Amino acid sequence: MHPVTCCTCGNRVLAEKYSPVHTSIQWLTDAARSCARFRADAEHGRAALHTCADLRETVDELADRGELSITARSCPTPGRLD
């Protein structure tokens, strides 16, 4: 995973791209407190988000510029190790 800083709020996370549409994010702090979008939704009583559009845009832009490469990751599938 690679360190990424959100272009909107400056929050730092670890991110990995496995395909153009599959992104994995590891939050380094409590997302509800450190992410401006998550915090605003919590303060207004809205349901918790599963992702932050600003952070996703940041990660996608890094990938588009080649600064965050798509990782070819394969994991064994149970029952398919023969």
C-alpha positions as CSV (number, residue, x, y, z in Angstrom):
1,M,0.0,0.0,0.0
2,H,1.2,3.5,-0.8
3,P,0.7,6.7,1.2
4,V,-1.8,9.1,-0.4
5,T,-2.9,12.6,0.8
6,C,-6.4,13.7,-0.2
7,C,-6.2,16.8,-2.4
8,T,-9.3,18.2,-0.8
9,C,-8.7,17.9,3.0
10,G,-5.1,16.7,3.3
11,N,-6.1,13.5,5.2
12,R,-3.5,10.7,4.7
13,V,-4.4,7.1,4.0
14,L,-2.7,4.1,2.5
15,A,-4.1,3.1,-0.9
16,E,-3.7,0.3,-3.5
17,K,-5.2,0.0,-6.9
18,Y,-6.0,-3.5,-8.2
19,S,-7.8,-2.5,-11.3
20,P,-9.2,0.8,-12.7
21,V,-12.4,0.2,-10.6
22,H,-11.0,-1.7,-7.6
23,T,-9.3,0.5,-4.9
24,S,-8.3,-0.5,-1.4
25,I,-8.0,2.2,1.3
26,Q,-6.6,1.8,4.7
27,W,-7.4,4.6,7.0
28,L,-4.6,5.7,9.4
29,T,-7.0,7.5,11.7
30,D,-10.7,7.4,12.5
31,A,-12.4,8.3,9.2
32,A,-15.3,10.0,10.9
33,R,-13.0,12.5,12.5
34,S,-10.2,12.9,9.9
35,C,-12.3,13.0,6.7
36,A,-14.1,16.3,6.1
37,R,-16.9,14.6,4.2
38,F,-17.4,11.8,6.7
39,R,-17.3,14.3,9.6
40,A,-19.9,16.6,7.9
41,D,-22.3,13.7,7.3
42,A,-22.0,12.6,10.9
43,E,-22.6,16.1,12.2
44,H,-25.7,16.4,10.0
45,G,-27.0,13.0,11.1
46,R,-26.6,11.4,7.6
47,A,-25.8,7.8,7.2
48,A,-22.1,6.9,7.2
49,L,-20.5,6.8,3.8
50,H,-18.5,3.8,2.6
51,T,-16.2,5.9,0.6
52,C,-15.2,9.6,0.2
53,A,-15.6,10.9,-3.4
54,D,-12.8,13.4,-2.9
55,L,-10.4,10.7,-1.8
56,R,-11.4,8.4,-4.6
57,E,-10.9,11.2,-7.1
58,T,-7.4,11.8,-5.6
59,V,-6.5,8.1,-5.9
60,D,-7.8,7.9,-9.4
61,E,-5.9,11.0,-10.5
62,L,-2.7,9.6,-9.1
63,A,-3.3,6.3,-11.0
64,D,-4.1,8.2,-14.2
65,R,-0.8,10.1,-13.9
66,G,1.1,6.9,-13.2
67,E,2.0,7.9,-9.7
68,L,0.0,5.1,-8.2
69,S,0.4,1.9,-10.2
70,I,-2.2,-0.8,-10.6
71,T,-1.0,-3.8,-8.6
72,A,-1.3,-7.3,-10.2
73,R,-2.4,-9.2,-7.1
74,S,-3.5,-12.7,-7.0
75,C,-4.7,-14.7,-4.1
76,P,-5.3,-18.4,-4.0
77,T,-9.0,-19.3,-4.2
78,P,-10.0,-22.1,-1.8
79,G,-10.6,-25.3,-3.6
80,R,-8.6,-24.2,-6.6
81,L,-5.1,-25.1,-5.5
82,D,-5.0,-28.4,-7.3
